[in-house]
Amino acid sequence: MRPSVQTEKPTFPQRLKAFFRAKFIAAFQAVCRFLIVIMYRPQIRYTGPDTRRAVMADPCVLICNHISPMDASVIHTALRRKRVICLVARDLYERQGAHLLWRLLPMHPIERHRASVTWIHDCKRFLAEGRSVLIFPEGHRTEDGAIQRFKPGFAMLAASAKVNVVPICHNGQYNIVFGKRFRMVVGDPIRITPAPAGLRDTLLMDECEEAYRVVKQLELALQGNAQEVTA
């Protein structure tokens, strides 16, 4: 019979420190959201009358084009009614001078220069807790704004966690106060074939390619007549 493992209860100073840390982080994030709304004036557009309800209903994997280091923070602010954690490359997350800021925001580091499945286990835990995960499937920022082919990691996560993928495309406009507003369009959830069938290489690549086509269509919809909701 395996002996029971007893964990030490946190002491009062430890609980007090955790309490004030949580309050500080919440206040810091609230200030960041306020500044982002004032500076970039983000707008959300949905592709149909029922899209917003479907997107907000359940935890999901969010995918989006990647233009600027500001993308994650602004999208997180625009989707403030949805609990979102954003994935960021570990080499950026641990960069000197920036790592303290990342730790105060809802960001989670992942490896992009070597193979690792740890991030999938972490993200499945986030999804099970009711949080959605934002991934930039291009794997890097684009210099000219043109959307590059997607890597299949997001589809692998969605298949493993048995959740939908929600496509997003934004215009990358970060004009402070004046000029064009930051605008993003959100599409209907994409159903990914769940594991184990959904983890087959050919199916993963097909569904990855389909998601890429959907985001490219959303890029065109930024100039269309989709339902608009101001953040």
Residue pairs with C-beta under 8 A, 6 or more apart in sequence:
10 18
25 104
28 104
29 104
29 105
29 106
32 73
32 77
32 105
33 77
33 80
36 42
36 73
36 74
36 77
37 77
37 231
38 177
39 176
39 177
40 70
40 74
40 173
40 174
40 175
40 176
40 181
40 182
41 177
41 181
41 182
42 74
42 77
42 78
42 181
42 182
42 183
42 184
42 231
43 78
43 181
43 182
43 183
43 184
43 228
43 229
43 230
43 231
44 78
44 79
44 184
44 185
44 186
44 228
44 229
44 230
44 231
45 183
45 184
45 185
45 186
45 221
45 222
45 226
45 227
45 228
45 229
46 52
46 55
46 185
46 186
46 226
46 227
46 228
46 229
47 185
47 186
47 187
47 188
47 218
47 221
47 226
47 227
48 188
48 226
48 227
49 227
51 186
51 187
51 188
51 227
52 186
52 227
52 229
54 188
54 189
55 82
55 166
55 186
55 189
56 81
56 82
58 163
58 164
59 83
59 126
59 127
59 130
59 131
59 132
59 163
60 127
60 132
60 133
60 158
60 163
60 164
60 165
60 166
60 189
61 123
61 127
61 132
61 133
61 135
61 154
61 157
61 158
61 161
61 163
61 164
61 165
61 166
62 75
62 79
62 84
62 132
62 133
62 134
62 135
62 165
62 166
62 168
63 134
63 135
63 136
63 137
63 150
63 154
63 165
63 166
63 167
63 168
63 211
63 215
64 71
64 75
64 134
64 135
64 136
64 167
64 168
64 169
64 170
64 184
64 215
65 136
65 138
65 142
65 145
65 147
65 168
65 169
65 170
65 172
65 215
65 219
66 136
66 138
66 140
66 141
66 142
67 141
67 142
67 145
67 170
67 172
68 141
68 172
68 174
69 92
69 141
70 174
71 136
71 170
71 172
72 86
72 88
72 107
72 134
72 136
73 86
73 105
74 170
74 174
74 182
75 84
75 86
75 134
75 168
75 170
75 184
76 84
76 86
76 105
76 106
76 134
77 231
78 182
78 184
78 231
80 231
82 132
83 130
83 131
83 132
84 106
84 131
84 132
84 133
84 134
85 106
85 107
85 108
85 126
85 131
85 132
85 133
85 134
86 105
86 106
86 107
86 108
86 133
86 134
87 107
87 108
87 109
87 110
87 119
87 123
87 133
87 134
87 135
87 136
88 102
88 107
88 108
88 109
88 110
89 109
89 110
89 111
89 112
90 109
90 110
90 111
90 112
91 112
91 113
92 98
92 102
93 99
93 102
93 107
93 109
94 109
102 109
108 119
108 122
108 123
108 126
110 116
110 119
111 118
111 119
112 139
112 140
120 153
120 156
120 157
120 160
123 133
123 157
123 161
124 157
124 160
124 161
126 132
126 133
127 133
127 161
127 163
128 161
132 166
133 157
135 153
135 154
135 157
137 150
137 151
137 152
137 153
137 154
137 208
137 211
137 212
138 147
138 148
138 149
138 150
138 151
139 148
139 151
140 148
142 148
145 172
147 169
147 212
147 215
147 216
147 219
149 212
150 208
150 209
150 211
150 212
150 215
151 208
152 204
152 205
152 207
152 208
154 165
154 208
154 211
155 165
155 192
155 198
155 204
155 207
155 208
155 211
156 199
156 204
158 164
158 165
158 192
158 198
159 192
159 193
159 194
159 195
159 198
159 199
159 204
160 195
160 199
162 194
162 195
163 192
164 189
164 190
164 191
164 192
165 189
165 190
165 192
165 211
166 186
166 187
166 189
166 190
167 186
167 187
167 190
167 211
167 214
167 215
167 218
168 184
168 185
168 186
168 187
168 215
168 218
169 184
169 185
169 215
169 216
169 218
169 219
169 221
169 222
170 182
170 183
170 184
170 185
170 222
171 180
171 182
171 183
171 184
171 222
172 182
173 179
173 180
173 181
173 182
173 183
174 182
175 181
183 222
184 222
185 218
185 221
185 222
185 226
186 218
187 214
187 215
187 217
187 218
187 221
190 207
190 210
190 211
190 214
192 198
192 207
193 203
193 207
197 203
198 204
198 207
